Amino acid sequence: MPAPVVGAIRVGIIGAGLIGQVHSRMLRLIADRTGQSVRVVSVADVVPSAAQALASRWQDARAVASADDIINDSSIDAVWICTPTALHREVCIAVARAGKHIFCEKPLAMTAQHAAEMAAAIDAAGVLSQVGLVMRFSPVYTVIKSMLADPRVGRMLAVTMRDDQDFPTRGVHASPWRNDPSLTAGGTLIEHSVHDLDLLRWMFGPIVSVSCVTRNLNGADGVEDFGAIELEFAGGFHGQLTSIWHRMIGRPSNRRLEVFAENLFVASDFDTLGPIVFQRGDRADLETIAPDEVMARFRDIILRERPYLAPMKDNFAIPYALEDASFVAVLKGVCTPDPPFAAGVAVQAIVESAYESARTRRAIRIDN
């Protein structure tokens, strides 16, 4: 492992769009709660006003026009890569070769092969890395995962997930490049439900086969707005994922998860705070875990499994804050990356297999 960063971690952010702004705000929360352990010192974006607006939130931070200005700055310890997907590979490899640690947003690249090349460059450079698969920090799903770990639950039977969102070129997720095939790796499955597939792997184990159909109503070649995947898990049970980009701007982006085991049904219509509903084999009625109880259980799990996140206890309801705080802890030598970069490579390969299934109209086996 590389030596821990001593003193305040000096961060460069490449990409000052929506997700770059999110990470800047999260790093500010972390700095304020950890004795200024981290600070953003440089922001790069092809839109000068965007870089300047983000940089202005940090004292003495510079706004620069080119990623090279950050890559070649020897004073910077770590880089958050927040550009459109098509730019990730080139930037990531250059950052790794410059000896800087890397946080890269999802999906990692335009193809699984490119994602693997990024991982190889990181390994060769010996730098630390983490991928932005933020759903692993969701209170609801962490609590459901802990419920399913109880041996009394019995064997898993089935899992069903639906993820729907207004087409993310407008509204709170406004990112016009997501409908540009030259900049995006695909549509709703890769650019959004890569989160869902990683979450399902994290909660239920390896996925060994996928069968998929997609549909494109928005008109941009290769940018699907519907995908449905039949999943076979290594544990011998099956699941379904339905992912939709619709045109209902007033409908909040959300997920529904339903899980059946032999002795437990558990579900939630909320992907962060809950509530969670469940039914046990010997009970006639549904029971509810209210959001405050979800948070109490989540807090207990985090403090037990990730005690280094204790300074963020007032922000446990913000998965992005925990995600970034985890990588700050990695850079300080406190823990290992989680989720690791390899998780991003693996889930990209699963989505690519789903696209192959949709093209060929057959199930695709996945090597794990």
C-alpha positions, 0 to 999 in steps of 0.5 A: 500500500502507498504511504498515507497522505500526511497533512491535508489531502490536496484534491483536484476535481476534473469536471465541474458539472453536476457530479463534480459539484456534489463531490465538492460539497461532500468534501466540504462537509468532510473537511469541516468535520475532520479538522480540515483533513482535505481541501480542494485546491484546483478545478478543471472544466472545459467551461471556464465559468463552471470551473470558477464557480466550483473553485470559488467555494474553496479558499485559494482554489484555482480554476483551470481550463485543462485536466493537464493542469491538475495532472501535472501539478505535483502538489496535488495528492488525489483527483476526483474524475467527474467528467462525462464517461467518454473522457474517464479512460484518458484522464484516469490513465494520465492521473495514475501515471502522474502518481496521483490517487484516483476517485472515478465516477461511474461508469468507469469507461465506454467499454469493459475493456477500457475499464480494465485498462484503467485498472491496469494503469492504476495497479502499475502506478501503485496508486490508491483508487475507488469507484463511485458506486454510492448505493453501497452507502444507502441506509435502507439497503445496508439494513436490508442486507443485515436482515438477510444475513440472519440464518433464520431467514432461510434460503434466498428465493427471488429479488426484484428491483425497479429503478426509474428516473426522468430522462437525466438531461433536465431537472435536478439531474440535468446533464445534456451529454447523457443523450450524446452517444459520443460521450455516454457509454449507453443509456439507463442500464450503464449510466444509471443502473450500473448502481443497481447491478453493483448493489445486487452483487453486493447484497446477494453475491455474484451474478452468473448469467443475464438475459436482457431486452432494451428499448429506445424511444428517445431517438439517440442511437445506443442510448436506451431508455428501457432495459429489463434484465433477468439475473441468475445468481451464483447462489442458485436463485434469480432476480429481475431488474427493470430500469427506465428513463421516462418523461415525468419530470415531476416524479422523483428518481427512486427505486423499489426493491422486493426480496423473498427468502424462505422465511422473510419478505422485505421491501422498500420504495425508498432508496435512502431512508426508508421505511422498510416493510417486511413479513416473517414466516410466522406472522400474518401482517406486514411490519414496518421499520420507520425511517428513524429506526432505519437510521438507528440501525444503519448508524450501529452498522456503520460505527461497528463496521466502519468506525473511521466514519464516526466524524460524519455521524451527523451526515449518515443519511447522505450516501455521497458524504460517506462514500467520499469520507471513506476514500479520504480515510483510505488516503489517510491509511485507515482502511482499504478502498471500498468499493474497490476499482475492481467492482467498477470493472466487474459491473461494467462487464455485467452491463456489457453482457446485458447489452450483448444479450439484448442484441443476440436475444440469448442468455449470456454467461458471466465469468466471475 
